[in-house]
Amino acid sequence: MMNLLARMTDAIGLLKQEGIQFALAGGLIASLYRKVPRATADIDFAVMLEDESRATKILEAMGLEVHAFRKANLPGGPAFAIKRGNTPVYMLCGRPPQPGFGVDLILSRVPWVGRALERAQSNLVDFGAGKVPCLTVEDLLISKFYSASNQPGRFMDLDDLKSILESQEDLDWFYLRDQMSVIGIAVPESIRPWFKDK
């Protein structure tokens, strides 16, 4: 079974080889900003890419089974569109055939990705294989707010939001609120106690 660092290094190598701008996102990055780190079973990358066929090839090159997550798959998506699979792909999930770490590629048609990728290029973290662009804490929060607004019952996103808001004191609240307004997302009711006085 490939360990997390090896899987991440493999994915980064392929993204660089393809000349695709990327940043680490998801649970791995949430652990940088949380009060207490948490485990994750996959590695998320935000990528400057709208072509899902190119993203599929990258995941297949790692020996992963690819599953598309479309806009219509979000709660409230129209059943006919889900059945036909005719709305844009937002994310491709690569899962290993045997137990191990998967890789998710979040495509740039997701509203928060473009600006977050731009800012991540100067937010570099070394996980043991060289410095890698990572979402800033504000952009990670925006990604989690976006996910929670589309899938309100996702416990891990709500837990990440609560833990990050409890532990981070120097957030750029102006940027955070401005981007949430631009994207059209709100703070979930269950998170408001940690957000309201900021």
C-alpha positions as CSV (number, residue, x, y, z in Angstrom):
1,M,0.0,0.0,0.0
2,M,1.3,3.4,-1.0
3,N,1.7,5.8,2.0
4,L,0.4,9.3,2.1
5,L,3.7,11.0,1.3
6,A,4.4,8.7,-1.7
7,R,0.9,9.2,-3.1
8,M,1.2,13.0,-2.7
9,T,4.7,13.0,-4.4
10,D,3.3,10.9,-7.2
11,A,0.4,13.2,-7.8
12,I,2.5,16.3,-7.6
13,G,5.0,14.9,-10.1
14,L,2.2,14.2,-12.6
15,L,0.6,17.6,-12.2
16,K,4.0,19.4,-12.7
17,Q,4.7,17.2,-15.7
18,E,1.4,18.3,-17.2
19,G,2.1,21.9,-16.4
20,I,-1.0,22.3,-14.3
21,Q,-1.2,24.9,-11.5
22,F,-2.3,23.2,-8.3
23,A,-2.5,23.6,-4.5
24,L,-3.1,21.1,-1.7
25,A,-6.5,21.4,-0.2
26,G,-8.9,19.3,2.0
27,G,-8.3,17.4,5.2
28,L,-4.5,17.4,4.9
29,I,-4.4,21.2,4.8
30,A,-7.1,21.5,7.4
31,S,-4.8,19.7,9.8
32,L,-2.3,22.6,9.4
33,Y,-4.8,25.1,10.7
34,R,-6.9,23.0,13.2
35,K,-6.5,22.9,16.9
36,V,-5.9,19.2,16.7
37,P,-4.8,17.5,13.4
38,R,-7.1,14.9,11.9
39,A,-6.7,11.8,9.8
40,T,-7.6,11.8,6.1
41,A,-8.0,9.0,3.6
42,D,-7.4,11.0,0.5
43,I,-5.3,13.9,-0.8
44,D,-7.2,16.8,-2.3
45,F,-5.8,19.2,-4.9
46,A,-7.4,22.3,-6.3
47,V,-6.3,22.4,-9.9
48,M,-6.4,25.1,-12.7
49,L,-8.1,22.8,-15.1
50,E,-11.6,22.5,-16.5
51,D,-10.8,19.6,-18.8
52,E,-12.0,16.5,-16.9
53,S,-10.5,14.2,-19.5
54,R,-7.0,15.5,-18.8
55,A,-7.6,15.2,-15.0
56,T,-8.9,11.6,-15.5
57,K,-5.7,10.7,-17.3
58,I,-3.6,11.9,-14.4
59,L,-5.6,9.9,-11.9
60,E,-5.5,6.8,-14.1
61,A,-1.7,7.1,-14.5
62,M,-1.6,6.6,-10.7
63,G,-3.6,3.4,-11.0
64,L,-6.7,4.9,-9.5
65,E,-10.4,4.2,-10.4
66,V,-12.0,7.6,-11.3
67,H,-15.4,8.8,-10.3
68,A,-16.9,12.1,-11.4
69,F,-18.7,14.4,-9.1
70,R,-21.0,16.8,-11.0
71,K,-22.7,20.0,-10.1
72,A,-26.0,18.2,-10.2
73,N,-24.8,15.8,-7.5
74,L,-24.9,18.6,-5.0
75,P,-28.0,18.4,-2.8
76,G,-31.0,19.9,-4.6
77,G,-29.6,19.0,-8.0
78,P,-32.2,18.0,-10.5
79,A,-32.8,14.2,-10.6
80,F,-33.0,14.2,-14.5
81,A,-29.6,16.0,-14.7
82,I,-28.0,13.5,-12.3
83,K,-29.4,10.6,-14.3
84,R,-28.2,12.0,-17.6
85,G,-24.8,13.2,-16.2
86,N,-25.1,16.4,-18.2
87,T,-24.0,19.1,-15.8
88,P,-20.3,20.2,-15.4
89,V,-17.9,18.0,-13.5
90,Y,-16.7,19.8,-10.4
91,M,-14.4,17.1,-8.9
92,L,-12.8,13.9,-10.0
93,C,-12.2,11.3,-7.2
94,G,-9.5,8.7,-7.7
95,R,-9.7,5.7,-5.5
96,P,-7.2,2.8,-5.3
97,P,-8.5,-0.7,-6.1
98,Q,-7.0,-1.9,-2.8
99,P,-7.0,0.0,0.6
100,G,-4.9,3.1,0.4
101,F,-4.9,6.8,-0.2
102,G,-7.0,8.3,-2.9
103,V,-6.5,11.6,-4.8
104,D,-9.3,14.1,-5.5
105,L,-8.9,16.8,-8.1
106,I,-11.1,19.9,-7.6
107,L,-11.5,21.6,-11.0
108,S,-11.3,25.3,-11.5
109,R,-14.9,25.6,-12.5
110,V,-15.7,25.4,-8.8
111,P,-16.3,29.1,-7.8
112,W,-13.7,29.4,-5.1
113,V,-10.8,27.7,-6.8
114,G,-9.3,30.4,-9.1
115,R,-8.6,33.0,-6.5
116,A,-7.5,30.4,-4.0
117,L,-5.0,28.9,-6.4
118,E,-3.5,32.3,-7.1
119,R,-3.0,33.0,-3.4
120,A,-1.7,29.4,-2.7
121,Q,1.4,29.9,-4.9
122,S,3.0,32.0,-2.2
123,N,1.8,29.8,0.7
124,L,4.4,27.0,0.5
125,V,4.6,24.1,3.0
126,D,7.2,21.3,3.1
127,F,5.6,17.9,4.0
128,G,8.9,16.1,3.5
129,A,9.2,16.2,-0.3
130,G,9.9,19.8,-1.0
131,K,7.7,22.9,-0.7
132,V,4.2,22.6,-2.1
133,P,1.5,25.3,-2.7
134,C,-1.2,25.0,-0.1
135,L,-4.5,26.8,0.4
136,T,-4.3,29.7,2.8
137,V,-6.3,29.4,5.9
138,E,-8.9,31.8,4.6
139,D,-9.3,30.0,1.3
140,L,-9.6,26.7,3.1
141,L,-12.3,28.1,5.2
142,I,-14.1,29.4,2.1
143,S,-13.8,25.9,0.5
144,K,-15.3,24.4,3.6
145,F,-18.1,27.0,3.8
146,Y,-18.8,26.3,0.1
147,S,-19.0,22.5,0.7
148,A,-21.1,22.9,3.9
149,S,-23.5,25.2,2.1
150,N,-24.0,22.5,-0.6
151,Q,-23.9,19.5,1.7
152,P,-25.1,20.7,5.2
153,G,-24.6,17.3,6.9
154,R,-20.9,16.9,6.1
155,F,-19.6,16.4,9.7
156,M,-15.9,16.7,8.8
157,D,-16.4,20.1,7.0
158,L,-18.3,21.5,10.0
159,D,-15.7,20.0,12.5
160,D,-12.9,21.5,10.4
161,L,-14.6,24.9,10.4
162,K,-15.2,24.9,14.1
163,S,-11.6,23.8,15.0
164,I,-10.0,26.2,12.6
165,L,-12.1,29.2,13.8
166,E,-11.2,28.3,17.4
167,S,-7.5,28.1,16.8
168,Q,-6.8,30.9,14.3
169,E,-6.5,34.4,15.6
170,D,-5.0,36.3,12.7
171,L,-7.5,35.6,9.9
172,D,-8.0,38.2,7.1
173,W,-11.7,38.7,7.9
174,F,-12.2,41.3,5.2
175,Y,-11.0,38.9,2.5
176,L,-13.0,36.0,3.9
177,R,-16.3,37.9,4.0
178,D,-15.7,39.6,0.6
179,Q,-15.0,36.3,-1.1
180,M,-18.0,34.6,0.5
181,S,-20.2,37.4,-0.7
182,V,-18.8,37.2,-4.2
183,I,-19.3,33.4,-4.3
184,G,-22.7,33.7,-2.6
185,I,-22.2,31.5,0.4
186,A,-23.2,32.0,4.0
187,V,-21.9,30.8,7.3
188,P,-23.8,27.6,8.3
189,E,-26.0,28.0,11.4
190,S,-24.1,25.5,13.4
191,I,-20.8,27.5,12.9
192,R,-22.2,31.0,13.7
193,P,-21.2,31.0,17.4
194,W,-17.5,30.8,16.3
195,F,-17.9,33.4,13.6
196,K,-20.3,36.0,14.8
197,D,-18.0,38.1,16.9
198,K,-15.2,38.4,14.3
